[in-house]
Amino acid sequence: MKSFILMLIFTCLLTVGCSGSPTPDVAATVQAAVAATQTAQPTNTPIPTPTITIRVDAPIYKQARCTFDIPQGADVECGFVNVPEDRNGDSANTIQIAVAIYHRAAGSPASAPVVYLQGGPGSSAVNWIPSFYEGYIAPITAKHDLIVFDQRGVGLSKPALDCPELTSAYLDELKHGLSNEMRTLRYSAALLACRDRLKEQGVNLAAYTTRASAADVHDLITALGYRQVNLYGTSYGGRLALTIMRDYPEMVRAAMLDSPVPLEVKIYNDAAANAESALNVLFEHCAADPACNAAYPKLETTFYDLVDRLSTQPITVEVANPLNGQPYEITLGGVGLMNGVIWGLSSSEYLPLVPQAISDVSQGDYTVLSYYAALPLATYSDVSLGLQASIDCHEQIFATTPKEIEDSFAAHPRTKAYGLSGVYGSPSTPFSICKTWGAAPFDPADNQPLHSAIPTLIIAGEYDPTTPPAYSRQIAQNLSHSYLFEFPGQGHAPSINVAPQCPLQMALEFLADPATRPDDACLKAMTDVPFITPLKDSRAIQLESFTNAEYGIKGQRPVGWEPAEYNHYSRQRTILDPTQLGIQSDRISIQQWLTWLMGHFAQQGLKAAPQFVREHKANGLTWKLYVAESDGKPVDLAFAEAGERTLGVLLTSGPRDHQVLYDAVFLPVINSVVPIK
C-alpha cells in the first residue's frame, strides 16, 4: 500500500503521552532554530505561474543494469534519462530519472504504453513493483509496454532526497519516548539536519514539485520514442497524472486514476474530516451486518470511549519493526489507536479485522492492533522524505492557512486530535517548518481543478480514509469523458491489490477502448467487507477425505483450507489468520517430537513445553493430547504411536475460535487419521 501520507515526516502518530528529553546542547540548538522560523508569517506569498522549460536538445535514454530480481517471464530493461533539476534555471544542471520498461508480450500488436505513476509523494516504484508481476504487470504487458520510473528525488533516481535523520528520530522516539514539546524540537532538528546535508550536496529543494515531475514524464516519454501514452496513477500518482493531463494533454491517450488526489484539494485541512468519514462508513456497515453487529454491538461507542480512555491512560503494545524484524514496545494513546484503525481501513487485506481489533483492545487484547501500529514504519523503507517535504510544503501547506486548518478541524471534534497530530499539535507549526525547509513558494495555478475531455477511468475504494471516494467524485465532475466506479469493501488503491481482480480487469477493458464505458458486471457482483466475527457454528466447517502417500497416512481435512508444505493447511480468513492444521507421521518417538517442537518453535512464540492433558482412543489408536501456547494463541497437539511410526496432529488457532475449531476440526481429524496399510 502506497498512500498519500499525511505529513508523516513531521509527526509521530503512534505515541502519545511519552516522556524524555534531548541533551541541553541539542535542546538549545533546536530551540534557537525553531525560534528563528517563528519570525516569519505562517503564510506564503503566491508567485506567478512559471513557464516550465522543456529541453531544446532531445532527452536521451541510457540503458543500465536492473537492480532488482527480474520476475520470471518478464522482458524488462532498465536505464536513466537526464532532465534539468531546475526547470526554470540552467538546463545543463541535470538529475537522473531511473526507469524500467516492461515490454509487451511477443506478437502483440503495437499499442500505446502504460506509464505507472507511484504514490507518496516520495514512494519508490522501480524496485517495488516487480513483486506485483503476476497480479499487475503481466496482465498489462499482455498488450502494452509498461513504463515504471522513480520520480525526481526518489529511490533510484539521482539525487534521492532521503532523510535518514527523520527515520532515526522516529525510531528513537518509539524506543525512548518524547514529550509533546520535545517531539517538535527533535523532528525540527532532524529536518534541519537533512536540509543542510542535501543543500551541501548541491540539491535545489525548491526544484522538486509535481509540475517539474510532470515535465520529467514528458522528457521520459520523448526519450523512449513514444508519441502518446496511457497514464496509470495511484494515490498521489493520480495528482501527478492530472498535472500531466493539464500540461501535456497531447501526450495522453487515456488515464486511469486509482484513489486519486484532486489538484484543488488541501489534504491537511481534510485530515480530520476524512478520518471521521471513513470511520462512519465502518460503523454504519458493521451495524447493518447482523453478524458484525451481534459480535461487536455499539462498535462506534466502544471505539470513541476507548479513544477517550487511552488519551489519559495510554497502553503499551509490542510491535515488530518491519525494517529489521526486531520487536519493541511503543506507547499508544487515543490518537495512536485512531491512527492504527485508520491504517487498517486503508488496507483491503486488513480491513475485515478492524471491528475485531477495536473489540479486542477494549478487552485488553492488542494482537491485531500491534500489526496495524507497525504499518507506518514500513513507509520509512522506501519513501524519500525530503522529496515529500518539498512537494507537500509547496502544494499543500503553502496552499492553506493555519486558520483554515483550525476551522476545518473544529468542525470534526471527534477526530480533531487525529488531524492535529499531523501538524504537530498546532496548525501554525508546519508553516514555520516548511519555510525553513526551502520549498518553492505556492503557485495558485497548481491548485486549480482540471477540466479535460481526455478519457479517464476513476477507481475509488469505499473505505479509503486517505483519498476518499468524495475526491474521485470531485475529479469526475470536471472531466467530460470520465467513468467513475466505487468498489465496495475496499480501502486504498483497490486495483493494486492481489484480490479482487475486478478493478484491474475493468482498467484493462478501458485501455482496450477508452471511448466506451467498461462493463461493471464484476463490480456489481462484489459485496461489502466480510467482517471477521468469532466462529459460532461448527456446521460452517466441512471435512473431506485425503490420502498422503509421503507420510503414509489417510483421514479427513477441512474443505477450502489452503494446502502448504509438510501436509499443513491454513484457513486464511484474513492475512492475519493464525489458524493452521498439520497432519504428519514420522519414525520418531513422541518425546523426540516434543523436543523438536520446542527447539524449532521457541523463537516463534512457543515459550513453554506442551503439557499433557489426557488420552483419546480412536480407530484402535491411543492418542496423547497436549496443549501449548504460542504468542498468546492456543496450540493443540495429538500423537499416537502406530508401529514404528508416530502420527501427529497440530492445530494453531485464535482464542475466539478455539473451542469451535477444537470440536469441529481437531477431534474429528484425530478420529479419522490412520496409517495406510
N, C-alpha and C positions, 0 to 999 in steps of 0.2 A: 504494500500500500504506500503510494507516493502522494502525500497530502499537501495542500497549501497550508503550511504550518504557521499557526498563529503566534508570531513573534517568539518562536521557540528560542531564538538566540538571546533574548532579553529577559528570560524568566525561567525559574524552576517551578513548573506547575505541580510538581508532586509533593513538595514539602511545605508544611505549614506549622508554625509554632516551634521552629528549630532554635537552637542556641549555639553560641560560639562567636568568635571574632578574630579578624586577622591581627598580625603584629602591629604595634604602634606605628612603625615606619610605613608599612603598607597602607594602614588606615589614613595616615596623614597625607600621603601622596595621592591616594584616591580621592579623599575629601577635597583636596585642592583642585584636582582635575574636574571633579563634578561641579564644584563651586564656579569654576571658570565658565562652564557651559550655561550656568543659570543667568548670566548677564544678558544673553540673547533672548529675544522674544520667542515664545514657543510656537511660532508660525513661520512660514517660508514664503518669500515673495515669488509669485509666478513669473515665469520667463516666457518671451515669445516663442512660438513653436520653431525649433531649428530645422534646417533642411539637412536631412541625413545624407551624408556623402556616400555614393556608390562609386567604387573604384573605376577609374577610366581604363586602367590596364586590367585585362581579364584575370579573375582569380584562378589560381592553379591548384589542382588536387594532386597531392603526392602520396603515393601508396606507402604503407608501413606495416610492420608485423602486428597482427592482432594480439592483444594482451590477455584475452580470455580464452577459455576452453571452447573451441568451436563445436557446436552441437552436431551430433551425428546426422548426416543428411543435408546439412546446411552448406550452401555455396555462398561464402561471405568473404569480403575483402575489407581491409581497414586502411586508414590514412589520415591525412591532415589537410586542411585548407587554411591558408593565411588570410586574415582580414585585418583592417585597421582597428586598433584599440579605440582611438577617439575618432568617431565618425565625422566630427567637425574640426579635426586637427590635422596633424601630419600623417598622411596616408602611408608613409614609409615606415611608421612605427606600428608594427603588426603584432598580432597574437595568433595562436593556433587553435583551430576548432577540430576536435577529434571526431571522426566519423567511421561508421561501419555500414557497409552496403550489403544487404542480403539479396542476392539475385533471385529472380523468379525462376520457377521450375523450367527445365529444358523443354522446348517445344511449345510453350505457351505463347500466345500472340503478344505483340508489343502493346503496352498499356502504360498509362501514367503511373509513376511510382507513388508510394505512400511515404510521407515524411512523418515520423513519430516525434511528438513534442512532449518532453517529460515535464512532470510537475515539480513542485517545490515552493518557490523558486530555489534552485540550488541543488536539486537532486540529480545524480548522475544517471546516465542511461546506457552507455556503451557496454560497460561491464555488468550491468544489472539485468538487461533484457534477455540475454541468452538462456536464463533459467526458465523463461516463458516460451521456449522454442515450440514445443508441441502444441500448446494451447493458444498461442498468439501469433508467433512469427510464421510457422508453417502454413496455417490457413491463409494468411495474407500473401505469402510468396508463391502460393499455387498459381497466382495470376499476375502479381505485381512485384516489382522490386520494392524493398523496404529500406528506407534510409533512417538510420538511428545515429544521433550525434549528441555529444555533451555540449551544452550551451556555454557561451563565453564565461570564463571564470569558474567552470565546474569540472570535476572529475579528471578525465584525461586531457581536456583542453588546457592550454598553457598560456598564461599562468592560471593556476587554480586558486581561487580566493578562499582557501581553507583557513579555519581559525581553531587550531588545536588548543589555544588558550581558553576559549569558551567551553570546549568539551571538558578540559581539565577542571574548570571552575564548576561545571555542572556535576561531574562525578565527585569532586571534592565536597561539594555541598551535601550530596546524597550520603557520603561517608561520614562527614563530621557535623553537618548541620550548621546553619547560619541564622541569625536573627533577620527579621524583615529588613531592618535598616542596613545591615551589613551585606545582605544579598545585593542590594542596589550598588553598593560600593564595590563588592567583589566582581560583579559582572561588568560594571563600568570599567574597572581596571583591566579586565581580560579583553574587553572590546578595544580599549585604547591601545593595549599592547599589540593586538592583532593589526589594528590600523597602522601603527607605527612600523611594524615589520613589513607589511605589504607595501607601504609607501617607500621604505628603504629599498625594496626590490624594484621600484620604478612603476608600481601599479597605479593607474589613474582611477581611483574608486568612483569618480563621477561618470566614467565612461560605460559603466555596466548597468544598462537599462533594458527594458523589454523592447523598446524601439530599436536599440542597437542590435539586439538578438534577432529581431525580425530582418534587419539588413544583412545579418550574417547568414540567415537562411536563404535570402536572395542570392548572395555570393556562392553559397554552397551548391545550390541548385544549378547555377550557371557553370560552376567549375566541373560539375559532374556531367554536364552536357544535356540536361533536361530542359524542356521548354515550359511544361506545366506539371504540377504535382497535385496529389491529394493530401490534405493535412489531417493528421490524427492526433489531437491534443487532449491530454487528460489533466484535470485539475488546473493548476496554474498554466500548464501547457495549452489549455483552452483559451486562456487570456492571450498567450503568445500567438495562437492561431488567429484570433480575432484581430490582433495587431497586424499580422501578415496580410490578412484579407483586406484590411484598411489601406495599408501602404503599398502592397504589390498585388492588387486583385487580378491582374492579367496573368499571374503565375499560378493561380489557384483554380483547379478544375472543380474540386468539391472539398468539403471539410466535414470531419467527424469530431464532435466535441463531447467528451465524456466527463461529466461533473465539472463543467467549466466555470470560470470566474468572469463575470461581465467586466468590461472596461471601466464602467462608471461606478462600480461597487467600491465602497470604503469598508474593507473587510474587518478592520479593527473596530469600527463603530458597531458592526453587526455581531460581534463575538457572543455577547450575552443573548441576543435575540435568536441567533442560530442554534445555540445550545438549548435554549428553552423550547424552541420549535421541535427539535429532534427528540427531546425528552418527552414532549407532549404526544408525539406520534407513538413512541414506545408505550407510554402509559395507556393511551386510548386503545391501542391494538391488543395489549395484554388483557385489558378489562373486557374487550369484546370476544376474546378467545376463551371458551369455557374451561379448558384445561389449565391455561395460564392463570386465569382469574381464580380458579379453585386452589391452585398451588401457591399463588402469590397474591392473596387478596389485598386490596388497598395498596398496591405497589407504589403509587405516587406518594401517598402519605408516608409510607415506610422510608422511601428514598429521601425525601426532604427532611424528615425527622432525623435520619442518620447524618445528613449534611450538617444540620444544626448541632447535633451531639458531638460529631467529630471536630467541629470548629473550635470547641472548647476542651474536648478530650480526644486528642489525636491517637491513632493506633499505630503500632509498629508492624511492618509487613516485610517478610523476607522475599527478595526479588533476585532472579538470576540475571546477571548482566549479560545482554546479548552480544556485547562487544568482546567479552573474554570468557563468558560462561561461569564466572565466579559469583557465588551468592553473596548478598549483602543485605543489610536491613535499612529500610527507609521509614520515615515518619509520614503518615498520611492524615491530613485534616479534612475538613469538609470540601474544600476546593480540590484536594487531591483525589477524594472519592469521585467527585463530579468529573474530574479530568479522566480518570480511569474508565468510567462509564462512557464518556464521550468517545474515547478511543475504541471502546468495544463496539459502539454503534457505527463507527467508521468502517469497520471490517466486516464484510458479509460473512466471513468464516466464524468470527467470534460473536456476532450479533445474537444468535439463538440463545446464548448463555447469559445475556445481560440480566434478565429478571432473576435468574437463579443467583447470579453474583451479588445482586442487591440484597436478596433474601439471606444469602449465606453470611454476608457481612453483619446483618442485623442479629445473627445468631453466633457471631464470633468466628466464623469460618472465612478465611481470607484467601483461599486457594485460587479461585478464579480471578479475584481482584489482583493478586500478585502477578498474574500473566498480563492483565491489562496495564498495570502500572509499569511493566517493563517495556511496553511498546514504544514510548517516546525515545527511549535510549537507542533503539535501532536506527533512528534517523541520523544519529551522530556519525554512523559509519560511512555514510555516502552523501551527506549534504555539505556543500561548500557554504558555510555560514556567512563568510564575508560577502559573497555574491548575494545571498539572501538579504543581508543588511542593506546593501546598495540599492537593490530593487525595491524592497519594502519601504525604506525611508523615502525614496524618490516618488514612488507611485501610490503609497498608502498613507504613511504618516503625514507627509507634507501635503497630502490632498485633503486633510481634515483639520480640525482644531481640537484642543483639549475640551472645549465646551461641548462640541458636537459629540465627542466620545462620552463625556459625562452625562449628557442628556439622554443619549441612547441607552446607556447602562441603567439609568434611573428608571426607565420605562419597563425594566425587567428585573425587579428586586430579587426574585428567587435565584437568578443566575448572575446577578451583578458582580458578586465576588469572583466568579469564574472569569468574567470579562476583565475585571481589574487585574487579575493575576497575569494577564497577557501584556499589561502596560506597567508592570512593576508596582501596582497598587495605586498609581496616580496617573491620570490621563496626560499630565504635562511632562512626565519623565521621558518617554520615548522621543519627544521633540528635541529635548536637550541632547540626548544621546545621539540622535540622527544628525544634528548639526555638527557635533563633534566628529562623527564618522567621516563626513566629507562626501556625502551622496549628492547627486545632481539636484538642482532646485526643481520644484514642482512645475510640470508643464500641463496646463489645463487641457490641451489637445489630447493628451494621453488618457484622459478620463471621460471622454465623450462616448455615448453609446454608438455602436456600429450599425449603420443602415446599409444593407447589402442584398443583392439578388443572387449571390453565389449559392448553389445548392448546398445545404447544410443539414446534417443529421445530428440531433442533440439527444444525449442519453443522460438520465438522472436516476439516482438511487433514492428510494422513498425515505430512508432513514438517515441519509447523509447529513451529518451535523456541521460539516465544514463548508461545503459548497452545495447548499440545499436545493431541492427542486425549484424553489422560487427563483433562484438565479437563472436556471435554464429557461424558465418561462419568460423571465425578463429579457434574455437574449433573443428568444424566438420571436417575440412580438415586433422586433425591429428587422428581422430577416424575412424578406418576402417569399423566399423559396426554401423554407425550413420545415423539418419534420421532428417533432418533439415526442419522446417516449419516456415515461416514468416507470421504472421497474420496481414492482412490489417486493418487499422482503430483502432489499439490497441496500448496502451502505455506500461507501465512496468508490468511484471508478468501477462500476459493475462489469464493463467489457474486458477488463484486465484479469478478472478472477477466473480461476480454472472452471468453476461451475457457478451459475448455469452458463451454458454456451449461447443462449438466446441473444444477448446484446451483441456479441461479436458476429453471430450469424446474420443479424439484421444489418450490421455495419458492412459486411461483405456484400450483401444483396444491394445495399445502397451504392457501394463502389461500382458495381456492375452497371447500374442505371440510376445515376443521381437525379434524373428528371422524374422518376416515379417513386411514389411513397412505398417504402418497404413493407412487405407482408408482416403483420404483427401477430400471426397466429400463435407463435411460441410464447409471446408476451401474455396473450390472453389466457394461456394455459398455466402461467405461473401463479403461485399462491403467496400468501403472506409468510412471514418467518415461522418456521416450525419451532416455536419456543420449546426449550428443553424443560420438561417437568419430571418430577420423580415418577419412576415406573410403579404403577399401581396394580396392574393386572398381568398375571403370568401367562394368560391366554394370548397376549400380544407376541409371545415368543414361540416360534415353531422350530422343531428339530428335524433333521434329515439324516439318513444313513450315510456312512462313509467307510472306506477301506483304505488303509495306508500300508502298502507292502514294505516300504522302507523301515517302518517301525514295527511291522508285524502285528498290527492291531486293527480292529474294526469297532464300530459303535455308532454313536449319533453326535451331531454337532449342530449349532444354531444356524438356521436359514438366514442368508443375507449378510452374515458377518464376513469381513474381508480376510481372505486367507493370506498367511505370511509364511516365512521360513519356519522350519522345525515344527510343522503341524500346529501352528498358532493361528488364532482367529481374533480379529479386532472388530468390535461393534461399530465404532466410528460414528456415533450420533452427531458429534461435533469434532472440531480439530483438537479439543482438549479432553475428549472422552478417554478415561483411563481403562475402560473395560476390555480385558483380553482373556482369552481362554487358550490354554496349552494342553495338548493330549499327546503323550510320548511313551516310549518304552526304551529301556537300556539294560545292559548287562552289568549293573552295579547294585549295591545294596541300598536300602532306604537311608541308612546313616550316611553313606557316601553321597547320596543325592542331596541330603540336607546340608552336608558340609560344603558341597559345591555351590549350592544356592547362596549360602552366607558369604562365601568368598567372591562370588560373581556379582552379587547384587548389593553388597554392603554400601558401596558408594552411590547407589541409586536409590537409597532411602530405606533399605531393609536393615534396620538398626539392631534388631534382636532375633535370636534363633526362633524358628517356628515352634509353637507349643502344641503338643499332642492333646487332643480333646476326647476322642472316642474311636471305636471301631465300627465299621459298617460292612455288612455282608451282602454280596450281590453276585449272581451267576457263578457260585462256587468259589468266589474270591473273597478274601478278607482285607478290606481297605482300612488303612490307618489314616484318620483325618487330623489335620493340623491347621492352626490359624497363625497368621502373622500380620504385620502392618508395614506398609511401605509408603513413606511420605504422607502419613495420615490416612492412607487408603487401606481397606481391609483386603487381605490376601487369604484365600482358602486353598489348601493343598490336600491331596489324597494320594496314597501309594499302596500298591498291592503287589505282593510277590507272586509270580507265576512261573514256576520252574526256575530257569537260570536268569530270567529277566524280571525287572521291576517295572510295573506300569505306573505312570504318574499323570495326574490331572491338576492343573493350576488355574485358578480364577482370580483375577485382579479386578476390583470394581470400586465405584464411588460409594460413600456412606449412604446416600439417599436411595440407591437402587440395590443395595447389597442383599437384603433379605429376599426380594423377589427373584433376583438372579441366582441366589443360592438354591432356592426351591425349584426354579424353572429351568436352570441350566446346570449348575454344579452337580446336584444329586442325580438328575436324570442321566447326565453324561456318565457319571460313575456307574450307574446301574446298567449302562449299555456297553461299556468298553470291555472287550475281551481280547485275548491273543488270537491271532489267526492260526488255525491248526493245519 
